Amino acid sequence: MTKTHKYILIGALAIAGIVVAVALWSVHAVMRPPFELSETAYIYIRPSTTEADVLDQLEAECHARSLTGWRLLRMVTDFKPRTGRYAVNPEDDMLTVLRRLRNGQQEPVRLTIPSVRRLNRLAGVLSQKLMLDSAEVATAFADSSFAAEWGYTTPTLPALFIPNTYELFWNISLDAFMQRMQRENDAFWNSQGRDAAAKSLGMTHEEVVTLASIVDEETAYTPEKPRVAGVYLNRLRIGMLLQADPTVKFAVGDDGLRRILNQHLRIQSPYNTYIYIGLPPGPIRIPSISGIDAVLKAESHPFLYFCAKEDFSGSHNFARTWAEHLQNARRYQRALNARGIR
């Protein structure tokens, strides 16, 4: 072998060594977990998110020590951001993360439907948990044609939402969300004999939910809810005004109103059950499941009246007659005055 051949061989071996070293370094950069995390972090990709935005999140939210692995992978593979919420675990390497984002392997969101009084508040909750715009959702909820698409009016639309916790993808559309809520609503009423119980009361699902919303507003004491529901059912059966203070508060539009005065009782609104007989046009809040079940399993009793107890325990005194009720009401009013509640 000539010296020239030896130099060529040595040079080739040196180049090969460099190539191997670079390859090993590249593999290390790609396969070594680069994230300084003690728990799972999440990145969010919207329609407007660019690859640069993704890299910013990997650094800011996932504490990536280096993006070299990402850049090396991008030399041999394509990447187009796909909307969604994606998990990044402490043990993940960059190849795992890139594949997860490229394939749209999202981590679902746990969304709890809250028992809110007005649907614009639900719109706010949805925008905090999902890729939905609160203003657009609130506008849709207030649109009669949108409500009609799902078989409701705008006043009865709150009856669609059952306050449970659901797993959803963060980038779910409003239509897909509503479809899911409709399926959950159907499943709810078809379980535990609820549909049959509503029919036995001669009430629609929306009417049950409307009454449940009043019961929930009247008492937070769950064991007492079936008795409160029984009072209102008794009134409905005899055509008596419901005279439910929470409906007046809803009509006034002041959720913080602490005391109902005579001026409030005169407000002209279909929600004012001191003026209009029967149930209001729809729920005054998304009721709890315990409230709904309290109506479906209402206590059978002779009471037509109830008033909050003067000890402010949250429970009530119940009465058969107006005279008995007035005595209970006077004790409660004296307690309010003593505390300076106006």
ABEGO torsion letter per residue (X at the ends): XBAAAAAAAAAAAAAAAAAAAAAAAAAAAAABBABBBABBBBBBBBAABBAAAAAAAAAAAAGBABAAAAAAAAAABBBBBBBEBBBBBAABBAAAAAAAAAAGBBBBBBBBBBBBABAAAAAAAAAAABBBBAAAAAAAAABAAAAAAAGBBAAAAAAABBBBBBBBBAABBAAAAAAAAAAAAAAAAABGGAAAAAAAAGBBAAAAAAAAAAAAAABABAAAAAAAAAAAAAAAAAGBBAGBAAAAAAAAGBAABABBBAAAAABBBAABAAABBEBBABBABBBBAAAAAAAAABBBBABABBBBBAAGAGBBBBBABAAAAAAAAAAAAAAAAAAGBX
